[in-house]
């Protein structure tokens, strides 16, 4: 995450950099994992929960990719 003025930040969403508002979360810092909904960070999660969530997303992507193969 890259912090910007006016309660803005740039986050990495699966390899895509996106500017979001961080006005709704207190004390967010570079390196934090945030839950993003419609362009706003709505919560901070701990690194262990983030790792589990990212692993589930990777697993779902792998399964979906396997289903698409001819």
C-alpha positions, 0 to 999 in steps of 0.5 A: 500500500502506498499512502497518499494525501486526503485519506487516499492510498494505492493498493495492490488488488491481485496485481492491479494497482488501484487508488482507494479511500482509507477514510473509514479505517483508523491508523492504517499503515503501509504493509497492512492488509485491508478489506476493500469494497467499492473503492473504500477500505472498510477494515484491516485484517491481520497477516495470517487471515490475509494469507488464508484468504489469498490462498483460498482465492488462488485455490478458487482460481486454479479450480476455475481455470481447470474447469475452463480447459477444453 
